[in-house]
Amino acid sequence: MRIRHILCSSAASTIPQLALAALAPSPAWGQVDGALDFCGQVDQQSAAKYANFKKSLVQGVPEKEGVEGRKTADYKKGL
């Protein structure tokens, strides 16, 4: 349980850093998306919060660019 909180806190603390960029670097973006997915699966009560964090990562980025970014090898390597 303690590890879950550490992982989720780590993911949440990196979001402000990545949110300053128009589109986060693909490996880092993949890592944060993967961590937030994991946290949402482990902590079902807060899953909506983690989904909102994921949406905030690509806020202001055209949807097409976000979809294409998730298809890149660098993004998938980060997962």
GIKAFEN-V244547 format. One record per residue. N is the residue number from 0. RES is the residue in one small letter. PHI is phi in whole degrees, 0 to 359 (NA if undefined). BURIAL is 1 if it has 9 or more other ideal C-beta (glycine too) atoms within 8 Angstrom, else 0. D_FIRST is the distance of its C-alpha to the first C-alpha in Angstrom with 1 decimal. Layout:
n:N res:RES phi:PHI burial:BURIAL d_first:D_FIRST
n:N res:RES phi:PHI burial:BURIAL d_first:D_FIRST
This chain:
n:0 res:m phi:NA burial:0 d_first:0.0
n:1 res:r phi:293 burial:0 d_first:3.8
n:2 res:i phi:296 burial:0 d_first:5.4
n:3 res:r phi:302 burial:1 d_first:5.2
n:4 res:h phi:294 burial:0 d_first:6.6
n:5 res:i phi:295 burial:0 d_first:8.9
n:6 res:l phi:297 burial:1 d_first:10.1
n:7 res:c phi:293 burial:1 d_first:10.8
n:8 res:s phi:294 burial:0 d_first:12.5
n:9 res:s phi:297 burial:1 d_first:14.4
n:10 res:a phi:297 burial:1 d_first:15.7
n:11 res:a phi:294 burial:0 d_first:16.7
n:12 res:s phi:284 burial:0 d_first:18.5
n:13 res:t phi:275 burial:1 d_first:20.6
n:14 res:i phi:300 burial:1 d_first:21.9
n:15 res:p phi:300 burial:0 d_first:24.5
n:16 res:q phi:294 burial:0 d_first:25.9
n:17 res:l phi:282 burial:1 d_first:26.4
n:18 res:a phi:290 burial:1 d_first:27.7
n:19 res:l phi:286 burial:0 d_first:30.7
n:20 res:a phi:273 burial:0 d_first:32.0
n:21 res:a phi:299 burial:0 d_first:33.9
n:22 res:l phi:218 burial:1 d_first:31.9
n:23 res:a phi:299 burial:1 d_first:29.2
n:24 res:p phi:305 burial:0 d_first:30.0
n:25 res:s phi:305 burial:1 d_first:29.1
n:26 res:p phi:298 burial:1 d_first:26.7
n:27 res:a phi:293 burial:1 d_first:24.7
n:28 res:w phi:298 burial:1 d_first:24.9
n:29 res:g phi:296 burial:1 d_first:23.7
n:30 res:q phi:295 burial:1 d_first:20.7
n:31 res:v phi:291 burial:1 d_first:19.6
n:32 res:d phi:300 burial:1 d_first:20.4
n:33 res:g phi:297 burial:1 d_first:18.4
n:34 res:a phi:294 burial:1 d_first:15.3
n:35 res:l phi:292 burial:1 d_first:15.9
n:36 res:d phi:298 burial:1 d_first:16.5
n:37 res:f phi:299 burial:1 d_first:13.2
n:38 res:c phi:298 burial:1 d_first:11.3
n:39 res:g phi:294 burial:1 d_first:13.8
n:40 res:q phi:286 burial:0 d_first:13.2
n:41 res:v phi:283 burial:0 d_first:9.4
n:42 res:d phi:248 burial:1 d_first:9.9
n:43 res:q phi:301 burial:0 d_first:13.3
n:44 res:q phi:293 burial:0 d_first:14.2
n:45 res:s phi:254 burial:1 d_first:14.3
n:46 res:a phi:302 burial:1 d_first:15.9
n:47 res:a phi:296 burial:0 d_first:19.2
n:48 res:k phi:296 burial:0 d_first:18.3
n:49 res:y phi:293 burial:1 d_first:17.2
n:50 res:a phi:296 burial:1 d_first:20.4
n:51 res:n phi:294 burial:0 d_first:22.4
n:52 res:f phi:299 burial:1 d_first:21.0
n:53 res:k phi:299 burial:1 d_first:22.3
n:54 res:k phi:295 burial:0 d_first:25.6
n:55 res:s phi:292 burial:1 d_first:26.0
n:56 res:l phi:296 burial:1 d_first:25.9
n:57 res:v phi:249 burial:1 d_first:29.2
n:58 res:q phi:297 burial:0 d_first:30.7
n:59 res:g phi:89 burial:0 d_first:34.4
n:60 res:v phi:264 burial:1 d_first:34.5
n:61 res:p phi:304 burial:0 d_first:36.8
n:62 res:e phi:302 burial:0 d_first:35.0
n:63 res:k phi:300 burial:0 d_first:37.1
n:64 res:e phi:295 burial:1 d_first:36.0
n:65 res:g phi:295 burial:1 d_first:32.3
n:66 res:v phi:296 burial:0 d_first:32.9
n:67 res:e phi:295 burial:0 d_first:34.9
n:68 res:g phi:297 burial:1 d_first:32.4
n:69 res:r phi:287 burial:0 d_first:29.7
n:70 res:k phi:272 burial:0 d_first:32.2
n:71 res:t phi:287 burial:1 d_first:32.8
n:72 res:a phi:294 burial:0 d_first:31.9
n:73 res:d phi:296 burial:1 d_first:30.2
n:74 res:y phi:299 burial:1 d_first:27.8
n:75 res:k phi:294 burial:0 d_first:27.0
n:76 res:k phi:295 burial:0 d_first:26.6
n:77 res:g phi:291 burial:1 d_first:23.9
n:78 res:l phi:291 burial:0 d_first:21.9
